[in-house]
Every structure is written in structure tokens, then in C-alpha cells.
Amino acid sequence: MSGASSSDKTSGPWVDINLGAVAANYATLRAGAPNAEMAAVVKCNAYGLGLAPIAKTLAGLNCKTFFVAYPEEGAELRDVLKPLNADAAIYVFNGPLPQTMALFQSAKLTPVLNSLEQAKTWAAQCDGAPAALHIDTGMNRLGAPLSEVDAIAALSGLNINLVMSHLACATDPAHPKNDEQCKLFAAIAKDFPHARASLSASGGALMDARFHFDLIRPGIALYGGSPFDVDEPRLKPVAVLRAPVVQIRNIAPGETVGYNASFKATAPTRLATVALGYGDGMPTSGSGSAQAVIAGGRARVAGRISMDLISLDVTDHKNPIKTGDIATFFGEEISLFEAAKSCNTSAYELLTGLGGRVDRRYL
């Protein structure tokens, strides 16, 4: 459904994706770290917004380095980038497995090595081919433990061209763990004098220059999401989630709405039923708390979000609402950050959770 025009589909939800805003956010990040290369993380279908259109936009801005999670994503990205920049570097965060080695070679992918075991496998089968090394400095999720670094550095045939780590607490720039990791990483990176160094993703990119090193790997910031515990006004919204009203109904005091009768009217209530649900990526955690903008005003979700439908309480709206009107759940008057907070989740989850039947329309 990628690339549909605004007139193609009106019966279900869609997301307007502003590629100009992606470009603007990339420029903002690059301007804030002029001494580092600005790469781009496009894993998980470019955070749910479409790998091909996003990658093409970034390649057009002279982005030369991309990161994905799986080699299958990398192979798809290589096909997208071939006509634009056949030599673009594509790093794969999760590294190689014996069964994926052939794909790394055929798609010209660069692994991020996360353990001594992965490093041995790569050095033995791809002698001299470039690789990145992820060193765990405190995330304890993925990356080589400090106890393995010396053994990895001593491996014959290993060509490390990028050494990297990942901040665990970048959502809070003042968190002391950020400084601890930065100092530890700077010390370890000196053991790889011929490799570039990369510590920061979106959060570190918007922090001070100590965190920038040689290369930065932004993800959520490219797509208009704040990497912090507060909203980030320097970033432009990219995605706008919309869905049409499919029915209007009035209910009397005492009547309930939705599964488990979780909403009970205390006065005459007017409801707008919207064609959007958890099957499209609107989480059930937004039941009773998420809002949408419709006919110039805000309306709160009434009752539980179901698979295909959401009920909005439009009782107090000044403007009349009718079938076919459009409700906007995030991206304009309601920021992605606010929408995620109202659903007790993150901007990352809202974007990557957008379902396959949500039409993606590129502006």
C-alpha cells in the first residue's frame, strides 16, 4: 500500500508521512553535530514508516551509512539503494549467524559483532572483510562484554572499521550513567585506533559534543519522535495518523460502551465510531485516555479500543460531526509524544506498531 495518494483509500485508517520533515530532522541533527558523520537507522521498516521512501529520501541528502537489525532488512535496503548509492555502508546490528553468512556477502552487508563467538565466525569465513564491534558499556542487552574485548582485538583477520556502544539512559541527559558510559567508551575505543567511534543514537545526537565521536546513529529523531523523557521542539512531526468516522450514535444515561462496559454514560452522550483499532496499532492501553482531534476539537476515547474500532465521546463538540469526518490521533495538534504518553507507551512503539492495513501516504 506504499505510495498511495490521499484520494486512494477512505474506508480505513491511514498515516500521512512527510518526507520533507524527515529531511528537516536529518538536517537539524547534522547541524548539531558538525564534526560527526550522521548515519540513519532504518530498521523495522524505517520505524514503521516505509523503508524504501525513507531510505531514498536520506540517500538524496548524502546519507552514506545505514543501520538495520537483520540481514534480511539489509538485503532489502541494498536493493533500494543500488540506483542511488551502490557503495552505501549497511551495518546489521544483530550480527552474523552461520546461516546468514551468505546473505551478508551477497548483499555486501557489514556486521556489528557482538561477541567473541561472532568475531571468530566472521574472521574465519570473511578474512579481512570490514566489521563493526559493539562493546557493552552498561546496557547489558547486546554487545561484547568487556572481558572479551582483548581477545577480539587479538583475532587474526579481523578488520574492525567501527567500534560502537549504546547509551542506556539517554532519555535523561542529566543521568550520571551517560557520563560513565561515555568515559568508559572513550577509553576502550583507543584500543582500536584505526576504527571510527560511535556511541550515540538520537538522544546522544541532541546532547553535547562529548557524546558525538565520529559517527552518530539516529533513529526515532528522524521520524519526529523525542528521544527524551520530555517532548523535543527541535524536531518536526513526520507521521500523522488519521481515520474516518463510520457511525454516529446517541446513548442515554446508564448505557455503556464497548467490551467489558468500561465506559458508562452519566448524561446524554454523543459518540463517533472511528475505523481504527489495535489491529492497526492503536494500543488498548489508550482506552479511556487517548484523544483525537475531530471537527476542530478534541475528543477522548470512550470505552475499550477494539480490533477495528474506537468510540470517541463528542458530546461537547461545538461543531457538528458526521459520518466521513476525519479524526487525527497524532502528528498535528496532538504530538506523537503526547499520544504515546496518553497510551502509557513510547513513540517508538506507536510508530513501529502501525499495522499493515494502515495506508501509508507520502507527502
N, C-alpha and C positions, 0 to 999 in steps of 0.2 A: 504493500500500500504506500510505499515511499513515493514522495514527489507529487501526491495528489493536489489538485488545485482546490481553492476554497469553495468551489461550487460542486465538487465531485460527490461528496457524501454529507448528508444532513440528518440521517436517521439515528446516528450513534455519536459517540464522543470523538473528539479529535484534539490534537495538540499543534498549535502554531509554533514553528521553530524559526527563530530569527537568526539567520546565518550572519547577518551584519553585526548582531550583538555578540556572537561568538568571536568574530574578528576584532571587535572593540575590546572585549575582555582579554584576548590574547595580546593586543597592543598595550593595554594597561599593565598587564603582568610584565611584559618585556621592558616597558619604560621604568618600572620599579626595580628592575634588576639588570641594569645595562651591561654589567660585566659577566653575565652568565648566559649560556645558551638556554633558550626557552623551548623545551620539548612539549609534547602533548600526550596525555593519557587518554586513549580511546577504547579502552576495554569495555566489555559488556555493551556492545553495540553503541559505542560513544555515549555511555551512561543513559542508554535507552532512547537516544535521540536520532540514531541512524549513522552507522559507521561511514558509509560512502559519502554522503553530503558533508558531514563534519570534517572528515579527513581531507576531502578535496578543498574545502574552504581553508583549512590550516596549511595545506601544501601550497596553496596560492599565496599565502603570507610568508613563504620561505621557511616554514617549519620543516626541519630536516630529520628530526628524531621523534619516534613514536613509541609508545609502550602499550602492550596488551597483556592479558593474563595467560592466555592459552595459545599454543602454536597454531591451532585451527583459526583463531582470530587473526593471528599474524599472517597466515597464508591468504585469508580473505582481504586483509588490508594491503598486502603486496600487490594483489591483482588490481585493487583500486588505484594504487599509487604509480603503477608502472608507466602509464602515459604522462604522468606529471613529474615524477622524480623517481626514476628507477633505482637510484642509489640511496634512497632514504634508509636510515637505520631503523630497524624494527626490533625492539627488545621485548622478550617474553618473561614476565615477572616470575612465573612458577617454574621456570627452568625446564631442562630436558628429562625425559624418561626414555628407557631403551626403545619403547615402541614409537616414540615421536622423533627419534634422531633423523630419520629420512626426511621428514617434513621440514625440520629445521634447515636441512641442507638444500632441499629443492626450492623452498621459498626464501632462502637467504635470510634467515632469522638469526638474531643474536640472543643467546640465552642469558638470563640472570641466574647465576649459580648460587644456590642457597645452602650448600652443604659440601663437605669434603667428598661425599659419595658422588654428588652430581659433578663436582670438579674433576674427579678421576674419570668418570664416564666420558665427559666432554674431551678431556685431554687425550684419552686413549683413542677415541674414534675421530676426532676432528683436530688433529695436531696443528697448532698454530692458528686456528680459526679464532676470531675475536669473541670475547665473552665479557659479561659484566659480573661483578662479585657483590652480592648483598651480604653485608655484615650486620648481625643483630646487635644493636647498641642499647637495647632495653625494651623493645616491643614484644619480644618473646612470642612471635607469631610465625614469621618466616625469615630466613636469613641464617648465615653460618654463625654458630656461636664463637665467641672469642677464642675458645680453646682449640678451634680448628684452623684459625687464620694462618698461623705459621706453616702448618702442613700444606695448606692450599697454596701459599706463596712459593713453597719449595717444589711444587709439582713441575716436572719437565713437560714441555709442550703446551703449557697453559699461557694464553695471550689475553691478559686482563686489560681491557681498554677503558673500563669504567668501574669505579668502586662506589658503592652506594649504601645508604641506610635509610631508616624511616622514623620520623618523629612520632612518638606515641601520644603526645599531649599538645599538639599544635592547635587544637581548638581553643586553648587558653594560652595566648602568647606569653603571659607572665608566669606560667607554671615552671617551677625550678627544674623539672626533668628536661625541658628543652635545652637549657644551658648545659646540663650534664651530658646529654647525648651529643650536643654539638662539639664539646671539648674532646670527648672520647673519640668521636668520629674523625676529627681533625688529626688527632694523634695517630690513629690507625691508618688513615689514608696516606700518611707519609711513607708507609712501608710499600706503597705501590706508586713510586714516583713517576712512572710512565703512563699512568691511568688518570683520567679525569675523575673528579669527585662530585657526588650528587647526594645531598641529604634531604632536600625539601620537595614537598609536593605543594598543593595550593596554599596551605597555611604558611609554610616557611617562605613561599614566594612573596607573601604580603607582609612578612616580618622584616627585620633589619638585615643588613648585608652580611652579617656574620653567618647567616644560615644559607646563603646563596651558593657558595662554592662555584663550581664550573658549569653545572647543568641543573636545571630545575624541571620537575615533572608535574605540572599542574593537571588536575582532573576537574573536580567539581567547580572550581572557579571559572573555568572556560565556559561552563554551561549555566552560569548565573547563580550558582549556589554559594552561600557563605561557608567557608571552611572553619569558621569560628563559632563560639557559643552565642554570639550576637550577630545581627544582620550586617552585611558588608556593603555600604553605599557606593563603593568604587566600582562595583560590578553591575553590569546591565542584565536585566532579565532576558532569558533566551527562550524559554518554553512557556506557553500559555495554554492551559488545559480548559477545554470548553465542552459543553454537552447541551443538547436541546431538551426543552420541556415537552413531555409526551402526554401529560394529562394534568388537569386542574380539578381539585375537588374541595368541598367544604365539609368539615366534620363538626359535630356538636360536642359540648362539654361532656366529658366522661368517655368519649370514644378514644381508641388507641390507634397507634400507627406502627406497622412493621412487625417483624418477628419478635417474639417474647413480649410484645405490648410494652416496649420500654419507654414509649412516649405516650402520655395521656393528656388530652386536651382539658384545660381548666376553664376555657371560654370558647366561643365560636372561633374556629381556626380554618384558615385557608392554606391549602397545600399545593405545591407544584412538584410533580413527579418528573424526575430528570433521568435521561438514559445514560447512566454512569453507575458503576458499582465496583466491588472488589475484584470482579473478573477483569476489569480494565485497569486495576492498580490503585484504586481509591481505597485505602485501608479501612477495615472495620473499626479500627481504633479512633477514627474520626466521627463515629456515631455520636450524635448529640453535641458535638463540639466544633467540627469543621464548618466553614461557611463558604458561601458562593456569592458573587455579585451578579444580580439579575435585575433588569429594568431600572438601573441606576441606584439600586440599594443593596444592602447586604441581607442575606437570609441564612439562618442556621439550619444544619441538618436536623431533622426531626425523626427520632427513632433509629433503628439499626440500618446501616448500609448493607444492602443485599448484593447479590452477584451482579445484577444488571441495572439496578435502580436505586435512586436516592430520593427521599422526600425532603423538600425544603419548606420551612414554615415562612410563608409570605404574607401572613395576616396583616402586618403593619406597613406593608409597602404603600407608598403614596401613588405610585404609577400602577396601572392595571397590568396584569401578567396573563399571557395567553399561551396556548399550545404553539410550539415552534419558537418561542423566545429562547435565548441562549443564556445559560448560566456559566460563569467563569470561576473556576475553583482555585487557580493560582496563576501568577505571572504578571498581572497588571495591578489593580487596586489591592489585591491580596498577594503579598510577595511569596515566593517559594519558601522562604524561611518561616514566615508566619503560618503558612498552610501546613508545613511539616510539624511545627510546634503544636498546632491545634489537633494534629493526629498522633501526638506523642511519638514522633518518629523523626527521621532526618531527611534533608533534601536529597541525599544520595538515594535513599530508599524510595522516595516518591518518584524520582526520575527513572531509575532502573526498573521500577515495578510497573511502568506503563505497559499495558498488555498489547498483544499483537493485533487486536481488533481496534485499537485506538489509532485513527488515521493520523499520519504524520505529514504535515503540510509545511513546506519550506518557503520562507519569505526572503 
